[in-house]
């Protein structure tokens, strides 16, 4: 009987883009957060005289040959285990392809978990992360789950304390997935075209990974994380107002009801999401993607809600990765449902799927991964 693995998705709470590197990639720093929306990956495997990997899916757009991240992951894993096996994988796609939610990368991680369970073997954690990084930049985060700091290309990962709101580490979330194809390579090219011109690059280049590390150290009382890549442009916006809050209405997000309150009244241990949002965390991709796709910016505004109803506004809303998926985080299920209704009722000139879900902390991520 096949091992069925829930292949969860992710959002990016902030993403900073650095300069192009000699290898063609860009330096990144980002905070990943896994969410409960998922595909399902079913794996059967048995030892054999030669390795054969068969991939099938309910979605015809999913490659079933060596291009698939699942095939790349399983091929490397079997080589590391020094085992030959016949492996069959069925990918039940529920998540969008190339939507900014890491679905393909999550499928690869889920397939590895299924393979290990089927064969009764397990790779060393360091080996797992190494081959995951070889397969794709987003794959390693799905071998950790919860809140994960990513740097370099995004593949250098480190678990960080879970994000909390009112003492809860599972936060109401609305995912809006427009039927718009955003090309990540093109988004990077647009970024380079916009910011390689000195006249357009108005803000100083800062070591935002170090800044993110210092913010987390101050919020959670931990130590700063190793700086792997510098030169990102601004995961934290300029907070020149003197109150620690970004002065832009959008970047200040849904914090109106907390402004003016003391640190003790917004307890950091129980409200680390609020503490993080107060730094002005943002996604650099929005600066170029929203110019090309104004409908995505309009969706973000609907996810945020109206300034006239501050109590029910999103705490934070943003593009996930380079898009096209967007998300909002909310204080209550009622606020999330209201946001879902706002997006569903609006006309953006394109079809938009809207889902209610929750952030998935690390413990729940691993506890619920295997589908019974």
HURAZI-V871613 format. One record per backbone hydrogen bond with DSSP energy under -1.0 kcal/mol. CO is the residue of the C=O (numbers start at 1). NH is the residue of the N-H. If there is no record, write none. Layout:
# HURAZI-V871613
CO_NH + CO_NH
This chain:
# HURAZI-V871613
3_43 + 4_371 + 5_41 + 7_39 + 9_35 + 11_33 + 12_14 + 14_31 + 15_284 + 16_29 + 17_233 + 19_27 + 21_24 + 25_21 + 27_18 + 29_16 + 30_150 + 31_13 + 32_148 + 33_11 + 34_360 + 35_9 + 37_9 + 39_7 + 40_92 + 41_5 + 42_90 + 43_3 + 44_88 + 46_86 + 52_87 + 54_89 + 56_91 + 59_62 + 65_68 + 68_72 + 69_73 + 70_74 + 71_75 + 72_76 + 73_77 + 74_78 + 75_79 + 76_80 + 77_81 + 78_83 + 84_48 + 85_52 + 86_46 + 87_54 + 88_44 + 89_56 + 90_42 + 91_58 + 92_40 + 99_325 + 101_10 + 102_106 + 103_107 + 104_108 + 105_109 + 106_110 + 107_111 + 108_112 + 109_113 + 110_114 + 111_115 + 112_116 + 113_117 + 114_118 + 115_119 + 116_120 + 116_121 + 124_128 + 125_129 + 126_130 + 127_131 + 128_132 + 129_133 + 130_134 + 131_135 + 132_136 + 139_142 + 140_143 + 141_144 + 141_145 + 146_34 + 147_160 + 148_32 + 149_158 + 150_30 + 151_154 + 151_156 + 152_28 + 156_151 + 158_149 + 164_273 + 165_168 + 168_165 + 171_359 + 172_330 + 173_357 + 174_328 + 175_355 + 176_326 + 177_353 + 178_180 + 183_187 + 184_188 + 185_189 + 186_190 + 187_191 + 188_192 + 189_193 + 190_194 + 191_195 + 192_196 + 197_200 + 197_201 + 200_202 + 206_208 + 207_211 + 208_212 + 209_213 + 210_214 + 211_215 + 212_216 + 213_217 + 214_218 + 215_219 + 216_220 + 217_221 + 232_206 + 235_282 + 248_252 + 250_253 + 255_258 + 255_259 + 258_261 + 262_266 + 267_271 + 270_167 + 271_275 + 272_276 + 273_277 + 274_278 + 276_279 + 277_280 + 280_237 + 282_15 + 283_286 + 284_287 + 285_288 + 285_289 + 286_290 + 288_292 + 289_293 + 293_296 + 294_298 + 295_299 + 296_300 + 297_301 + 298_302 + 299_303 + 300_304 + 301_305 + 304_314 + 306_309 + 309_312 + 310_313 + 316_329 + 318_327 + 320_323 + 325_320 + 326_176 + 327_318 + 328_174 + 329_315 + 329_316 + 332_336 + 333_337 + 334_338 + 335_339 + 336_340 + 337_341 + 338_342 + 339_343 + 340_344 + 341_345 + 351_179 + 353_177 + 355_175 + 357_173 + 358_36 + 361_365 + 362_366 + 363_367 + 364_368 + 369_6
